[in-house]
Amino acid sequence: METILNNLSCRNFISFLNKLAVVFLFLGAGFILPLTLSAQENVWLIFFPVSGWNTPGVLSVRGTAMGETAFGNTGAQSAFLNPAVLSLDSQFMLNISSRFASTYYYGNQIRNPYFEGYTKFKKNYFNFESGSLATRIKGWNVGLGYSIYQNFNYPDIFFEVYEGETCNQAGKVNSFYLDLTRRLNSWFGAGFSVAYLTGSITRQQLGTYNNADYDIGLRAVLFNIGFIFSPTSDLDLGLSLRPAVNLHIKATENITRTDGEQVKETYTGKYFFQQPFVATASIRYEPVDYFQITADLSYWQWKEAVHNFYNLFGWFLPPENPDDVDAQTDIFLDNALKFNFGMEYRLHLGLRPIDNLIMRAGYIYDPLNYFNGHKYSSEIVTVGLGIPIGKFEASVALRIWLSPAKEDSFKYNAIQLGFTYKLQ
């Protein structure tokens, strides 16, 4: 041991200790943290995804595992956080991923002197989530892909306090996107992305006297611009701006009596629901070889978001006068400041065919604000592994919600699996 220490410089020895500490940190996260996660949601808010509404959408498996950070979200999926990140990789890349999720809803507070809690409702689903490719053409990085942008699958929910009303909902928004970026020099890069969003939601509310069925079609165009500044080889700074996105909605409402008698004609109308302007500052830093950390701070301008529904809360269609400027109404959510943190360590195994093991982890602080004025500070932990074999990498990510469940809230449990091919 003395001979080894004498042969190592002080700096190398400290670097070795840092790497060893990182290994134990990842191992501790993988074995100690419970494999449960959640996302809170008000069941009446049809256009808020169950995984949380301060999330820009599509994430690669690596990005999820690294705390959903912009510099962790590599490949064509970087179009949704900071498109300029694609300029950091000059090789051909193909990504596919799938997700298994369980959504839980907690409601109907149990009034029992010996037990406090809520009734739990659950739905499982599995999706092929994303397929994308990225390449470099004459100095330009180009990414193309398909992904599920947001998910709106609710469990079947029974409301005791609303005269036995039952609600079930299913839906998703798909995205087809293009990412175009260029590294202008060694210290600056810029990127632009555009995505076409399309999807549908079906919803049914069964009550004591009336039943309501809704068929909702959604479409939108999303733009994003991003910049990267690289002061040194081991430090990257990022800035991305996403303008507000209008979800254009075509909705049909049909209400009948429980005995099947028609009591109101079907309404069909065209409306919109706005997702807010988002600004994100990002950093990637590599303090020692094979170890990097990433972090984001994003601002969500919900106070400026609007819709043109007559009554978003009760979901009555149509507005009193859809052509009236006054029909445009604020969504009444507070602005949010979200923090994401991620890290990745490449452990050299020296085995064949698995030469390295890539360990990832992250943390998310996501303040979710509600229409009723309640604020829940959501804390989320992510963990993941990557196993590179030649030009391929198999990866897995878990998104783990630490905050306790509350009444009228969702839990969203998910495992994301993916494969990456790089032409080296």
C-alpha positions as CSV (number, residue, x, y, z in Angstrom):
1,M,0.0,0.0,0.0
2,E,2.9,2.4,0.8
3,T,4.5,1.8,-2.6
4,I,1.2,2.6,-4.3
5,L,0.7,5.8,-2.4
6,N,4.3,6.9,-3.1
7,N,3.7,6.4,-6.9
8,L,0.5,8.5,-6.8
9,S,0.5,12.3,-6.8
10,C,-1.7,14.0,-4.2
11,R,-4.0,15.2,-6.9
12,N,-4.4,11.7,-8.4
13,F,-5.1,10.2,-5.0
14,I,-7.8,12.8,-4.3
15,S,-9.3,12.1,-7.7
16,F,-9.3,8.3,-6.8
17,L,-11.1,9.0,-3.5
18,N,-13.7,11.2,-5.3
19,K,-14.5,8.4,-7.8
20,L,-14.7,5.8,-5.0
21,A,-17.2,8.0,-3.1
22,V,-19.3,8.4,-6.2
23,V,-19.4,4.6,-6.6
24,F,-20.7,4.1,-3.1
25,L,-23.2,6.9,-3.6
26,F,-24.7,5.3,-6.6
27,L,-24.8,1.9,-5.0
28,G,-26.5,3.3,-1.9
29,A,-29.1,5.0,-4.1
30,G,-29.8,1.8,-6.0
31,F,-30.3,-0.4,-2.9
32,I,-31.7,1.9,-0.3
33,L,-34.3,4.1,-2.0
34,P,-37.8,2.7,-2.3
35,L,-39.0,2.0,-5.9
36,T,-42.1,4.2,-5.7
37,L,-42.9,7.6,-7.3
38,S,-45.8,9.8,-7.8
39,A,-47.2,12.9,-9.6
40,Q,-49.9,15.0,-8.1
41,E,-52.9,16.2,-10.1
42,N,-56.4,17.5,-9.6
43,V,-58.7,15.0,-11.3
44,W,-60.9,17.7,-12.8
45,L,-58.0,19.3,-14.8
46,I,-58.3,17.4,-18.0
47,F,-55.3,18.9,-19.8
48,F,-52.7,18.4,-17.0
49,P,-50.6,15.2,-17.5
50,V,-50.5,12.7,-14.6
51,S,-46.6,12.9,-14.5
52,G,-46.7,16.6,-13.5
53,W,-47.2,19.8,-15.5
54,N,-43.8,21.5,-15.1
55,T,-42.2,18.9,-17.5
56,P,-41.4,19.9,-21.1
57,G,-42.2,16.5,-22.4
58,V,-39.9,14.0,-24.1
59,L,-37.0,12.5,-22.2
60,S,-34.4,10.0,-23.2
61,V,-33.6,7.2,-20.7
62,R,-30.3,8.8,-19.9
63,G,-32.1,12.1,-19.3
64,T,-34.6,10.6,-17.0
65,A,-31.9,8.9,-14.9
66,M,-29.9,12.1,-14.7
67,G,-32.7,14.1,-13.0
68,E,-34.4,15.1,-16.3
69,T,-31.6,17.7,-16.9
70,A,-31.0,19.3,-20.3
71,F,-27.4,18.1,-20.6
72,G,-28.4,14.6,-19.6
73,N,-31.1,14.4,-22.3
74,T,-28.9,13.4,-25.2
75,G,-29.9,12.4,-28.8
76,A,-32.7,13.9,-30.8
77,Q,-34.9,14.1,-27.6
78,S,-32.8,17.2,-26.6
79,A,-35.2,19.1,-28.9
80,F,-37.6,19.4,-25.9
81,L,-35.2,20.8,-23.3
82,N,-32.3,22.5,-25.1
83,P,-31.9,21.6,-28.8
84,A,-28.3,22.9,-28.8
85,V,-27.2,20.0,-26.7
86,L,-27.3,17.8,-29.8
87,S,-24.3,19.8,-31.2
88,L,-22.1,18.1,-28.5
89,D,-22.3,14.7,-30.2
90,S,-21.0,14.4,-33.8
91,Q,-21.8,10.7,-34.4
92,F,-24.8,8.9,-35.8
93,M,-27.2,7.9,-33.0
94,L,-30.4,5.8,-32.9
95,N,-32.6,5.6,-29.8
96,I,-35.7,3.6,-28.9
97,S,-37.4,3.4,-25.5
98,S,-40.5,2.1,-23.7
99,R,-42.1,2.8,-20.4
100,F,-44.2,0.8,-17.9
101,A,-46.2,2.9,-15.5
102,S,-48.7,2.6,-12.8
103,T,-50.9,5.5,-11.9
104,Y,-52.6,5.7,-8.5
105,Y,-55.2,8.2,-7.3
106,Y,-55.8,8.8,-3.6
107,G,-59.3,10.1,-2.7
108,N,-62.3,9.5,-0.5
109,Q,-60.8,10.1,2.9
110,I,-61.3,7.0,5.2
111,R,-63.0,8.2,8.4
112,N,-62.1,5.6,10.9
113,P,-60.9,6.3,14.5
114,Y,-58.3,3.5,14.2
115,F,-57.0,4.3,10.6
116,E,-56.3,7.4,8.6
117,G,-55.8,7.2,4.9
118,Y,-57.5,7.3,1.5
119,T,-59.1,4.9,-1.0
120,K,-56.5,4.0,-3.7
121,F,-57.4,3.6,-7.4
122,K,-54.9,2.2,-9.8
123,K,-54.3,1.8,-13.6
124,N,-51.3,0.1,-15.3
125,Y,-50.2,0.7,-18.8
126,F,-47.3,0.1,-21.1
127,N,-46.2,2.2,-24.1
128,F,-43.6,2.2,-26.8
129,E,-42.5,5.7,-25.9
130,S,-39.9,7.0,-28.3
131,G,-37.9,6.3,-31.5
132,S,-35.4,8.8,-32.8
133,L,-32.2,9.2,-34.8
134,A,-29.5,11.9,-35.0
135,T,-26.7,12.5,-37.4
136,R,-24.2,15.1,-38.6
137,I,-24.5,16.6,-42.1
138,K,-22.0,19.2,-43.4
139,G,-21.4,20.7,-39.9
140,W,-25.1,20.6,-38.9
141,N,-26.5,18.2,-36.3
142,V,-29.9,16.9,-37.3
143,G,-32.3,15.0,-35.2
144,L,-35.7,13.4,-36.1
145,G,-38.1,11.4,-33.9
146,Y,-41.4,10.3,-32.6
147,S,-42.3,10.3,-28.9
148,I,-45.2,10.4,-26.5
149,Y,-45.2,14.0,-25.4
150,Q,-47.7,13.8,-22.5
151,N,-49.9,11.2,-20.9
152,F,-53.5,11.6,-19.6
153,N,-54.4,8.1,-18.4
154,Y,-56.4,8.3,-15.1
155,P,-57.5,5.3,-13.0
156,D,-61.2,4.7,-12.7
157,I,-62.2,6.9,-9.7
158,F,-65.3,6.7,-7.5
159,F,-66.2,9.9,-5.7
160,E,-68.2,9.3,-2.5
161,V,-68.5,13.0,-1.8
162,Y,-70.0,13.8,-5.2
163,E,-73.2,11.6,-4.9
164,G,-71.3,8.5,-6.1
165,E,-69.9,10.0,-9.2
166,T,-67.4,7.9,-11.2
167,C,-64.7,9.3,-13.5
168,N,-62.4,7.5,-16.0
169,Q,-60.1,9.1,-18.6
170,A,-57.5,7.9,-21.1
171,G,-55.4,9.8,-23.6
172,K,-52.0,10.9,-24.8
173,V,-50.4,13.5,-27.0
174,N,-47.9,12.2,-29.6
175,S,-45.0,14.3,-31.0
176,F,-43.1,14.3,-34.3
177,Y,-40.1,16.6,-34.0
178,L,-37.1,18.0,-35.8
179,D,-33.9,19.3,-34.1
180,L,-31.4,21.4,-36.1
181,T,-28.2,22.6,-34.4
182,R,-24.7,23.8,-35.2
183,R,-21.5,24.2,-33.3
184,L,-20.2,27.6,-34.5
185,N,-16.9,27.4,-32.8
186,S,-15.2,25.6,-29.9
187,W,-17.1,27.7,-27.3
188,F,-20.5,28.4,-28.8
189,G,-23.4,26.4,-30.3
190,A,-27.0,27.1,-31.1
191,G,-30.0,25.0,-31.9
192,F,-33.7,25.2,-33.0
193,S,-36.4,22.6,-32.8
194,V,-40.0,22.3,-33.9
195,A,-42.5,19.6,-33.0
196,Y,-46.0,18.8,-34.2
197,L,-48.2,17.5,-31.4
198,T,-51.4,15.5,-31.9
199,G,-53.5,13.3,-29.7
200,S,-56.9,12.6,-28.1
201,I,-58.5,12.2,-24.7
202,T,-61.7,10.3,-23.9
203,R,-63.4,10.9,-20.6
204,Q,-66.6,9.6,-19.0
205,Q,-68.3,10.8,-15.8
206,L,-71.1,8.7,-14.5
207,G,-73.3,10.3,-11.9
208,T,-76.5,9.6,-9.9
209,Y,-78.7,11.4,-12.4
210,N,-76.7,12.2,-15.5
211,N,-73.8,10.7,-17.5
212,A,-71.3,12.8,-19.5
213,D,-69.1,11.6,-22.3
214,Y,-66.3,13.7,-23.8
215,D,-64.2,13.1,-27.0
216,I,-61.4,15.6,-27.2
217,G,-58.9,16.0,-30.0
218,L,-55.7,18.0,-29.5
219,R,-53.0,19.4,-31.8
220,A,-50.3,22.0,-31.4
221,V,-47.0,23.2,-32.8
222,L,-44.1,23.6,-30.3
223,F,-40.9,25.6,-30.9
224,N,-37.7,25.7,-28.8
225,I,-34.4,27.6,-29.2
226,G,-31.2,26.8,-27.3
227,F,-27.7,28.0,-26.8
228,I,-24.5,26.4,-25.4
229,F,-21.4,28.2,-24.1
230,S,-18.2,26.2,-23.3
231,P,-15.7,28.3,-21.4
232,T,-13.5,25.2,-20.9
233,S,-13.4,21.6,-22.1
234,D,-14.9,20.3,-18.8
235,L,-17.6,23.0,-18.4
236,D,-20.7,23.7,-20.6
237,L,-23.4,26.4,-19.9
238,G,-26.8,26.3,-21.5
239,L,-29.8,28.6,-22.0
240,S,-33.1,27.5,-23.7
241,L,-36.4,29.4,-24.3
242,R,-39.7,27.8,-25.1
243,P,-42.6,30.1,-26.2
244,A,-46.1,29.4,-24.8
245,V,-47.8,26.5,-26.5
246,N,-51.5,26.6,-27.5
247,L,-53.2,23.2,-27.4
248,H,-55.9,23.6,-30.1
249,I,-58.8,21.5,-29.0
250,K,-61.9,20.1,-30.7
251,A,-64.2,18.8,-28.1
252,T,-67.6,17.0,-28.1
253,E,-69.8,16.7,-25.0
254,N,-72.7,14.4,-24.8
255,I,-74.9,14.2,-21.6
256,T,-77.7,11.7,-21.0
257,R,-79.8,10.6,-18.1
258,T,-78.8,7.4,-16.3
259,D,-81.9,5.7,-17.9
260,G,-80.5,6.5,-21.3
261,E,-82.9,9.4,-22.1
262,Q,-81.2,12.3,-24.0
263,V,-81.5,15.5,-21.9
264,K,-79.1,17.8,-23.7
265,E,-77.9,18.0,-27.2
266,T,-74.3,17.2,-28.1
267,Y,-72.0,20.2,-28.1
268,T,-69.1,20.4,-30.4
269,G,-66.6,23.3,-30.2
270,K,-63.1,24.5,-30.9
271,Y,-61.1,25.9,-28.1
272,F,-57.5,26.2,-26.8
273,F,-55.6,25.6,-23.6
274,Q,-52.2,27.2,-23.1
275,Q,-49.0,25.7,-21.7
276,P,-46.7,28.5,-20.4
277,F,-43.5,30.1,-21.6
278,V,-40.4,28.3,-20.1
279,A,-36.9,29.6,-19.7
280,T,-34.1,27.2,-18.5
281,A,-30.5,27.8,-17.5
282,S,-28.3,24.7,-17.4
283,I,-24.8,23.5,-16.5
284,R,-22.6,20.5,-17.2
285,Y,-19.3,20.1,-15.3
286,E,-16.8,17.3,-15.3
287,P,-14.7,17.7,-12.1
288,V,-12.7,14.5,-12.6
289,D,-12.4,12.0,-15.4
290,Y,-15.4,9.7,-16.1
291,F,-17.7,11.7,-13.7
292,Q,-20.0,14.6,-14.6
293,I,-22.7,16.6,-13.0
294,T,-25.6,18.4,-14.6
295,A,-28.2,20.9,-13.2
296,D,-31.1,23.0,-14.5
297,L,-33.1,25.9,-13.1
298,S,-36.3,26.5,-15.1
299,Y,-38.9,29.3,-14.8
300,W,-42.6,28.4,-15.7
301,Q,-44.7,31.4,-16.4
302,W,-48.1,30.0,-15.5
303,K,-49.6,33.3,-14.5
304,E,-49.6,34.4,-18.1
305,A,-51.2,31.2,-19.5
306,V,-54.8,31.4,-20.7
307,H,-57.6,29.3,-22.1
308,N,-61.0,30.1,-23.7
309,F,-63.3,27.7,-21.9
310,Y,-66.4,29.2,-20.3
311,N,-65.9,27.1,-17.2
312,L,-62.7,25.0,-17.0
313,F,-63.5,23.7,-13.5
314,G,-66.9,22.2,-14.2
315,W,-66.1,21.6,-17.9
316,F,-69.2,23.1,-19.4
317,L,-69.1,23.6,-23.2
318,P,-69.3,25.9,-25.1
319,P,-68.1,29.3,-23.9
320,E,-70.9,31.9,-23.7
321,N,-69.4,33.5,-26.8
322,P,-66.3,31.9,-28.2
323,D,-65.7,34.9,-30.5
324,D,-65.7,37.3,-27.5
325,V,-62.3,38.5,-26.4
326,D,-63.5,38.2,-22.8
327,A,-63.9,34.5,-23.3
328,Q,-60.1,34.2,-22.9
329,T,-59.5,33.5,-19.2
330,D,-56.4,33.2,-17.1
331,I,-55.6,29.7,-15.8
332,F,-54.9,31.2,-12.3
333,L,-51.8,29.2,-11.5
334,D,-48.8,30.7,-9.8
335,N,-45.4,30.8,-11.6
336,A,-43.1,28.0,-10.8
337,L,-39.3,27.8,-10.3
338,K,-38.1,24.2,-10.8
339,F,-34.7,22.7,-10.0
340,N,-33.1,19.6,-11.6
341,F,-29.8,17.9,-10.7
342,G,-28.1,14.9,-12.2
343,M,-24.8,13.0,-12.2
344,E,-23.2,10.2,-14.1
345,Y,-20.1,8.0,-13.4
346,R,-18.5,5.5,-15.8
347,L,-17.0,2.6,-13.9
348,H,-14.3,0.6,-15.8
349,L,-14.9,-3.1,-15.3
350,G,-12.3,-4.5,-17.6
351,L,-14.6,-7.4,-18.6
352,R,-15.7,-8.7,-22.0
353,P,-18.0,-7.9,-23.6
354,I,-19.1,-5.4,-20.9
355,D,-16.1,-3.1,-20.4
356,N,-17.8,-0.3,-18.5
357,L,-20.9,0.2,-16.3
358,I,-22.5,3.7,-16.4
359,M,-24.2,4.7,-13.2
360,R,-26.6,7.6,-13.1
361,A,-28.7,9.4,-10.5
362,G,-30.6,12.7,-10.0
363,Y,-32.9,14.9,-7.9
364,I,-35.9,17.1,-8.9
365,Y,-37.6,19.8,-6.9
366,D,-40.9,20.6,-8.6
367,P,-43.4,23.0,-7.0
368,L,-46.8,22.0,-8.3
369,N,-49.4,24.7,-7.9
370,Y,-53.1,24.1,-8.0
371,F,-56.2,26.0,-8.9
372,N,-57.4,25.9,-5.3
373,G,-54.3,27.8,-4.2
374,H,-52.6,24.7,-2.6
375,K,-48.9,24.3,-3.3
376,Y,-47.0,21.0,-3.0
377,S,-43.3,20.9,-3.1
378,S,-42.6,17.7,-4.9
379,E,-39.2,16.0,-4.4
380,I,-38.2,13.3,-6.8
381,V,-35.1,11.1,-7.1
382,T,-34.0,9.3,-10.2
383,V,-31.6,6.4,-10.6
384,G,-30.4,4.4,-13.7
385,L,-27.8,2.2,-15.3
386,G,-26.3,2.1,-18.7
387,I,-24.5,-1.0,-20.1
388,P,-22.5,-0.3,-23.2
389,I,-21.6,-3.3,-25.4
390,G,-19.7,-2.3,-28.5
391,K,-21.7,0.3,-30.4
392,F,-24.9,-0.5,-28.4
393,E,-26.0,0.6,-25.0
394,A,-28.9,-0.8,-22.9
395,S,-30.2,1.5,-20.3
396,V,-32.8,1.7,-17.6
397,A,-34.2,4.5,-15.5
398,L,-36.5,4.8,-12.4
399,R,-38.2,8.0,-11.4
400,I,-38.9,7.9,-7.7
401,W,-41.3,10.3,-5.9
402,L,-40.3,11.0,-2.3
403,S,-43.1,13.4,-1.3
404,P,-46.0,11.9,0.6
405,A,-49.3,11.4,-1.2
406,K,-52.1,13.9,-0.4
407,E,-55.9,13.8,-0.9
408,D,-56.9,14.4,-4.5
409,S,-53.4,13.4,-5.7
410,F,-51.8,10.9,-8.1
411,K,-48.9,8.6,-7.7
412,Y,-47.1,7.8,-11.0
413,N,-44.7,4.8,-10.9
414,A,-42.6,4.2,-13.9
415,I,-39.7,2.2,-15.3
416,Q,-38.1,3.4,-18.6
417,L,-36.1,1.0,-20.8
418,G,-34.1,1.9,-23.8
419,F,-31.5,1.0,-26.4
420,T,-29.0,3.3,-28.1
421,Y,-26.8,2.6,-31.2
422,K,-23.9,4.8,-31.9
423,L,-21.9,4.6,-35.1
424,Q,-18.4,5.3,-33.8
